[in-house]
Amino acid sequence: MDGEGLSSIYPILILVLFFAMIYFLMIRPRQKQQKTQQEMMKELRKGDKVITSSGIYGQIESVSADSVILKIESGATMRIARSSILGKQGDKQLTEK
């Protein structure tokens, strides 16, 4: 095999390496983060102290399939979408962001 045959493989090899790098540095970590978020949503229970994506701190009063009743510091309660819960208070992942 002469030098011309090998030189035509290099651009393809570079593209494959580039896409592999993108996958392992961007796509795979995001998929792992989404899986962790979904597991946390399934584990929500009455009494858990949580933080919403809008920055509201509260304690869960009740949980339904798609929403949560959240009791805030003033004693008021509000119904929020279950998907808007960012995480539990004191959760290590929340402080790393």
C-alpha positions in Angstrom: 0.0 0.0 0.0 1.4 3.4 -0.9 1.2 6.7 0.9 -1.9 7.9 -1.0 -4.1 5.1 0.5 -3.2 6.0 4.0 -3.7 9.7 3.5 -7.3 9.2 2.5 -8.1 7.5 5.8 -6.8 10.3 8.0 -9.8 12.7 7.4 -12.3 9.9 8.2 -10.3 8.9 11.3 -10.2 12.5 12.5 -14.0 12.8 12.1 -14.6 9.6 14.0 -12.4 10.8 16.8 -14.1 14.2 16.9 -17.6 12.7 17.2 -16.4 10.2 19.8 -15.0 13.1 21.8 -18.3 15.1 21.5 -20.2 12.0 22.7 -18.1 11.3 25.8 -17.7 15.0 26.8 -21.2 16.4 26.1 -23.9 13.9 25.3 -23.2 11.1 27.7 -22.9 13.3 30.9 -26.2 15.0 30.0 -27.9 11.6 29.6 -26.5 10.6 33.0 -27.8 13.8 34.6 -31.3 13.4 33.1 -31.4 9.8 34.5 -30.4 11.0 38.0 -33.1 13.8 37.8 -35.8 11.3 36.8 -34.8 8.9 39.7 -35.0 11.8 42.2 -38.5 12.7 40.9 -39.7 9.1 41.4 -38.3 9.2 45.0 -40.2 12.4 46.1 -42.1 11.8 49.3 -44.1 13.9 51.8 -41.9 15.8 54.1 -38.9 16.1 51.7 -37.4 19.6 51.7 -36.9 20.7 48.1 -35.8 23.6 45.9 -37.7 24.4 42.7 -36.2 25.6 39.5 -37.4 29.1 40.2 -35.5 29.1 43.5 -38.4 28.5 45.9 -37.6 26.5 49.0 -40.3 24.4 50.6 -41.4 21.1 52.1 -43.6 18.6 50.2 -47.1 18.3 51.7 -48.4 15.8 49.1 -47.4 14.2 45.8 -49.5 13.3 42.8 -48.6 11.9 39.4 -47.8 15.3 37.8 -47.8 17.9 40.6 -46.7 18.5 44.1 -48.2 20.6 46.9 -45.4 22.5 48.4 -45.5 24.3 51.8 -43.3 27.4 51.9 -41.8 29.2 54.9 -44.8 31.6 55.4 -47.1 28.6 55.8 -48.8 29.0 52.5 -49.1 26.1 50.1 -48.8 26.0 46.4 -49.3 23.4 43.7 -46.3 23.1 41.3 -45.4 20.9 38.5 -43.4 17.9 39.6 -40.9 18.5 36.9 -40.1 22.0 38.2 -38.4 20.5 41.3 -34.7 20.9 40.9 -33.6 18.7 43.8 -33.7 18.1 47.5 -32.2 20.8 49.9 -28.7 19.9 51.0 -28.2 17.7 47.9 -24.6 17.7 46.9 -25.4 18.0 43.2 -27.2 21.3 43.7 -24.2 23.0 45.2 -21.9 21.8 42.3 -23.8 23.7 39.6 
